Amino acid sequence: MSVRHTLRARRGAVAAAMAVTLALAVGGCGGDSKDGKSNAASSGSQSKSASSGGGQQPGSSSPKSDPTVKLAESTGQGGILLTINSVSRDSGGFVTVSGQLKNPGSENFVDTSGWVGTEKDVLASGDSVAGATLVDKVGKKRYYVLRDTGGKCLCTMGIVGVKAGQTVPFFAQFPAPPNGTKEVDFQLPTFPTMTVPVSG
């Protein structure tokens, strides 16, 4: 009798332990599922933000480029010096142009309105370099700055002026020309056209 009771007690303890383990496993799965939904929603909102250019806020700086590399330079209105530091292909199928706008003069430069361009569609970008274009002379095609779903350019925004002695980094993203295109003409209103090599 005592042996039977001992066996029953052991079986009961094992069954109870299994029930607890099962309950924890089911509870854990349920928690993961709930978190999964929350994570999916979070990922969705992040994707939406990225696709809409939410990361490109007015006044945002350009992607990192080496300011010591000078692919081309030109002087525009008000003596502003435009330097192109890099023109590189990215895996997403676009080209990013990075550079600097420098005011070497002794007076502040405030008329940046020409850099936005004349297209009505770019008005949402405000003070920016949305008027920039790339020209593939071999392919005979002009590329305009990419825009997000809100109509804002994928470029540096919030450039309301360049103070005396100030250097403002900028970037602009364009659809990528064919892989065979090794150089393009970069144009920003009020500056002379510059021929620059495309890397990547």
C-alpha positions, -999 to +999 in steps of 0.1 A: +000+000+000+027+025+009+046+017-023+013+024-044+008+057-026+044+067-032+041+059-069+008+078-072+023+108-054+053+108-077+031+105-108+010+134-094+041+155-089+054+148-124+019+156-139+018+189-119+053+199-130+044+191-167+012+212-164+031+241-150+057+239-178+030+237-204+012+267-189+044+287-189+052+277-225+017+287-237+018+319-218+053+326-232+040+320-268+010+343-261+034+370-249+056+366-279+026+369-302+015+401-284+050+415-286+053+404-322+022+424-331+036+454-312+070+450-329+054+446-363+034+478-357+066+495-346+085+482-376+057+493-399+057+528-385+095+529-389+093+517-424+066+543-432+088+570-416+118+559-436+099+556-469+083+590-464+116+606-457+107+611-421+144+610-412+151+640-434+141+669-413+146+705-421+182+716-414+194+680-413+230+676-422+244+656-451+255+620-449+292+618-439+317+625-466+353+634-466+355+672-468+392+670-479+382+653-511+372+679-537+357+665-569+347+699-582+343+735-570+325+766-584+315+800-572+280+813-575+258+842-565+271+862-536+306+846-538+293+814-523+317+785-529+301+752-538+323+721-533+314+685-543+330+660-520+314+627-532+290+614-558+283+578-549+259+550-559+240+534-531+225+499-529+189+513-530+193+524-567+201+560-561+230+584-562+239+606-533+258+639-539+275+653-508+293+686-506+296+720-489+284+755-494+309+780-480+307+818-475+342+831-476+331+867-476+326+891-448+288+896-452+260+871-445+244+855-475+206+853-472+192+848-507+191+810-509+157+810-527+172+802-561+186+769-548+151+755-543+144+756-581+113+767-599+092+735-598+060+740-579+062+704-566+093+712-545+077+740-526+071+716-497+109+714-492+112+751-482+147+765-481+168+737-496+189+725-525+158+708-541+166+726-574+197+705-580+198+682-610+222+656-625+226+653-662+238+622-679+251+636-712+258+602-727+224+589-719+209+623-726+188+623-695+183+647-666+176+635-630+158+655-604+162+653-566+141+624-552+111+633-530+092+616-502+055+609-501+049+644-486+066+661-515+097+670-495+131+665-512+156+639-501+181+666-496+193+691-471+165+715-460+164+745-438+192+764-454+179+800-448+213+815-453+250+811-450+267+834-425+301+851-432+328+825-428+303+797-424+304+763-442+271+744-446+273+707-455+246+695-479+234+663-497+209+655-524+197+621-536+188+613-572+177+582-591+208+563-603+219+566-639+228+533-657+259+515-643+279+524-674+276+561-666+309+572-651+304+609-648+275+634-647+270+671-647+258+685-613+237+716-616+225+738-587+207+771-597+229+802-595+261+780-598+280+770-630+276+734-641+302+710-627+312+676-643+318+650-615+327+613-615+303+588-601+317+562-577+303+528-567 
